[in-house]
Amino acid sequence: MRSLFEDKKTVAVLAIPPVAIMLFAIMAPLLVSLYFSFMKWSGFGAIKFIGLRNYVELLTADKVFVRSLLNAVALMLVTIFLQNPVAFAVAATLTRLGEKSSRLLRTIYFIPATLSLVVVTKLWVNIFNPTYGILNKILKLAGMEDIAIAWLSDTRTALWSVIWIMIWQGFGWALLFYYSGLMTLPKEIEEAARVDGANRMQLYTKIVIPYLLPVIQAVIVIDVVSSLKQMEIIYLSTEGGPGFYTQFIAVYLYQKAFKYSEYGYGNAISVVFVLIAVALTIAIQRAFKKMSDE
């Protein structure tokens, strides 16, 4: 009896709904955004074709866009090279604890990820408040009044304070990915490595990490895309200020399109945003494929 999926007509019919949804939900908005990116339009009224002028200004003269892109890169580096190693180490530790202790700690670590971004942002805005925030109160009690500053409005600390909020809120997701990956590692492989004389460092560098490369790749891709599209925490805490020190691409796009009524320019930002995200994702996939092949 022939399998249902051996019939090419059946496969084609079953493929129509997901393809249609993808075209409607992804490709159509991208094409519309691409169209408007060549226009000068405020979102209503007259619309004027200006060709590549939005892109030329964005890529050659827009210092705010450059700042937003650099801030996204800073967040990527922190998540990839700081948050991920810590999350991996904590996940590895949790796998070696008893079930009750591990479950309790996993729950505690994951709580921030379950909270509303509004709640998380409001919580940390209050903590960082220079007048009544608990952070400055603790510093003053410890005799460190000089360090007690306006964390979210000082140009020296605003970006890193906002990045801390993002890291705190997203740490649980990275931990969950790594813990789940470690729990799928066959015990036989680990035991065989130990029998062969591998120490703990060799076990992780030669066995565990290569085994988890697909998980690590997925987490890094998520980190990169998330860094580019950060909006809610920024908008609710600083709105990109002071000045443009904490500006991120998604917030800048929103402000240009809807606050300053530069709809065409906002669409140009969105197109460049998508191209950067796709390019970085492809680069990461190729890098990990090369690592896997080696």
C-alpha positions in Angstrom: 0.0 0.0 0.0 1.4 3.3 -1.1 2.1 5.8 1.6 0.0 8.9 1.6 3.1 11.1 1.2 4.3 9.2 -1.9 1.5 10.9 -3.9 3.0 14.1 -5.3 -0.5 15.7 -5.8 -1.4 15.0 -2.1 1.9 16.5 -1.0 1.3 19.6 -3.2 -2.2 20.1 -1.8 -1.0 19.7 1.8 1.8 22.3 1.1 -0.5 24.9 -0.2 -1.9 26.2 3.2 1.5 26.7 4.9 3.0 28.3 1.8 0.0 30.6 1.5 0.3 31.6 5.1 4.0 32.3 4.7 3.4 34.4 1.6 0.6 36.3 3.3 2.3 36.8 6.7 5.9 37.2 5.7 6.5 37.9 2.0 3.6 40.3 1.4 4.5 42.7 4.3 8.2 42.6 3.2 7.3 43.6 -0.3 4.9 46.3 0.9 7.7 47.6 3.2 10.2 47.5 0.3 7.8 49.5 -1.9 7.2 52.2 0.7 11.0 52.4 1.5 11.4 54.1 -2.0 8.8 56.7 -1.1 8.7 59.9 0.8 5.4 59.7 2.8 4.2 60.7 6.2 1.7 57.9 6.4 -1.1 59.9 5.0 -1.5 62.5 2.2 0.7 62.8 -0.9 3.2 60.1 -1.6 6.4 60.8 -3.6 8.8 58.4 -5.2 12.4 59.3 -4.2 14.3 56.1 -5.2 17.2 55.1 -3.0 17.4 58.4 -1.2 16.1 57.0 2.1 18.8 54.2 2.0 21.6 56.6 1.1 20.7 58.9 4.0 20.3 55.9 6.4 23.6 54.3 5.5 25.8 57.3 5.0 24.4 60.2 7.2 22.2 58.8 9.9 24.3 58.8 13.1 21.3 57.7 15.2 21.0 54.5 13.1 24.7 53.8 13.5 24.3 54.3 17.3 21.3 51.9 17.4 23.3 49.3 15.4 26.3 49.6 17.7 24.1 49.2 20.7 22.6 46.1 19.2 26.1 44.7 18.6 27.0 45.5 22.2 24.0 43.5 23.4 24.8 40.6 21.0 28.4 40.4 22.4 27.2 40.5 26.0 24.6 37.8 25.5 26.9 35.5 23.4 30.1 35.9 25.4 28.8 36.5 28.9 25.2 35.4 29.4 25.6 32.2 27.4 28.7 30.8 29.1 27.1 31.6 32.5 23.8 30.0 31.5 25.7 26.9 30.2 27.7 26.7 33.5 24.6 27.0 35.6 22.8 24.4 33.5 25.7 22.0 33.8 25.6 22.4 37.5 21.9 21.8 37.7 22.2 18.5 35.9 24.4 17.3 38.7 22.1 18.3 41.5 19.3 16.3 43.0 15.9 16.4 41.3 14.2 18.6 43.9 17.1 21.1 44.2 17.4 21.2 40.4 13.7 21.8 39.9 13.6 24.6 42.5 16.6 26.4 41.1 15.3 26.1 37.5 12.0 27.6 38.6 13.8 30.5 40.3 16.0 31.2 37.4 13.1 31.1 34.9 10.7 33.3 36.8 12.0 36.6 35.2 11.3 35.1 31.7 7.7 34.4 32.6 7.0 38.0 33.8 5.5 40.6 31.5 8.1 42.9 30.0 6.1 45.9 31.4 6.5 44.5 34.9 10.2 43.7 34.4 11.0 47.1 33.1 8.9 48.9 35.8 10.7 46.9 38.4 14.2 47.8 37.3 13.3 51.4 36.5 12.3 51.7 40.2 15.4 49.9 41.3 17.6 52.3 39.3 15.7 55.4 40.3 18.2 57.9 41.7 15.9 59.2 44.4 14.1 56.3 45.9 15.7 53.3 44.1 16.9 50.5 46.3 20.2 50.2 44.4 21.3 53.7 45.4 20.0 53.3 48.9 22.2 50.2 49.3 25.2 52.0 47.9 24.7 54.9 50.2 24.4 52.7 53.2 27.7 51.0 52.2 29.4 54.4 52.1 29.6 54.6 48.3 27.6 57.8 47.7 29.9 58.6 44.7 28.7 55.6 42.8 25.0 56.3 43.5 24.0 58.0 40.2 21.0 58.2 37.9 21.6 54.9 36.2 19.2 55.2 33.3 19.8 58.9 32.5 23.6 59.0 32.9 25.4 58.6 29.6 28.1 56.5 31.2 25.7 53.9 32.6 22.4 54.1 30.7 23.2 51.6 28.0 24.7 49.0 30.3 21.8 49.4 32.8 19.3 48.7 30.0 21.4 45.7 28.8 21.4 44.4 32.3 17.6 44.4 32.3 17.5 42.5 29.1 20.0 40.0 30.3 18.2 39.5 33.6 14.9 38.9 31.8 16.3 36.6 29.1 18.7 34.5 31.2 16.1 31.9 32.0 15.6 31.1 28.3 19.3 30.5 27.6 19.4 28.3 30.7 16.4 26.3 29.6 17.9 25.6 26.2 21.2 24.4 27.6 19.7 22.4 30.4 17.4 20.6 27.9 20.3 19.9 25.6 22.5 18.6 28.4 19.7 16.3 29.6 19.6 14.6 26.1 23.4 13.8 26.2 23.6 10.0 26.4 25.1 8.9 29.7 27.0 6.1 27.9 29.1 8.7 26.0 30.1 10.5 29.2 30.9 7.2 30.9 33.0 6.0 28.0 35.0 9.3 28.0 35.7 9.0 31.7 36.8 5.4 31.3 39.2 6.6 28.6 40.7 9.0 31.2 39.1 12.3 30.2 39.0 14.9 32.9 36.1 17.3 33.4 37.5 20.0 31.1 38.2 17.5 28.3 34.8 16.0 28.8 33.1 19.3 28.1 35.5 20.6 25.3 35.7 17.3 23.4 32.3 15.6 24.1 29.6 17.9 25.5 30.1 21.1 23.6 30.5 19.4 20.2 27.4 17.4 21.0 25.5 20.6 21.8 26.6 22.6 18.8 23.0 22.6 17.3 21.7 23.9 20.6 24.4 26.6 20.9 23.7 27.6 17.3 20.0 28.0 18.0 20.6 30.1 21.1 23.1 32.4 19.3 20.7 32.9 16.4 17.9 33.8 18.8 20.3 36.2 20.7 21.3 37.9 17.5 17.7 38.4 16.2 16.5 39.4 19.7 19.3 42.0 20.0 18.3 43.6 16.7 14.5 43.7 17.5 14.7 44.9 21.1 12.0 47.5 21.7 9.7 47.1 24.7 12.3 47.4 27.4 14.0 50.3 25.7 10.7 52.1 25.0 9.4 51.6 28.5 12.6 52.6 30.3 14.5 55.3 28.4 12.8 55.7 24.9 16.3 55.7 23.5 17.7 58.4 25.8 19.6 60.1 27.2 20.0 61.7 23.8 20.4 58.5 21.6 22.7 56.6 23.9 20.3 53.7 24.4 18.7 53.8 21.0 18.0 50.4 19.3 16.9 49.7 15.7 13.3 48.7 16.5 12.6 51.7 18.7 14.2 54.0 16.1 12.1 52.5 13.4 8.9 53.0 15.4 9.8 56.6 16.2 10.7 57.5 12.6 7.5 56.0 11.2 4.9 56.9 13.8 6.3 59.7 16.0 8.0 61.8 13.3 5.7 60.7 10.5 8.6 59.6 8.2 6.9 56.4 7.1 9.0 55.8 4.0 12.2 56.3 6.0 10.9 53.9 8.7 10.3 51.3 6.1 13.8 51.7 4.8 15.0 51.0 8.3 12.9 47.8 8.4 14.2 46.5 5.1 17.8 47.1 6.3 16.9 45.4 9.6 15.7 42.3 7.8 18.7 42.1 5.6 21.1 42.4 8.5 19.2 39.7 10.5 19.2 37.3 7.5 22.9 38.0 6.8 24.0 37.4 10.4 21.8 34.2 10.6 23.3 32.8 7.4 26.9 33.6 8.6 26.2 31.9 12.0 24.8 28.8 10.3 27.8 28.6 8.0 30.2 29.1 10.8 28.6 26.3 12.9 28.4 24.0 9.8 32.2 24.5 9.3 32.8 23.7 13.0 30.6 20.6 12.7 32.5 19.4 9.6 35.8 19.8 11.4 
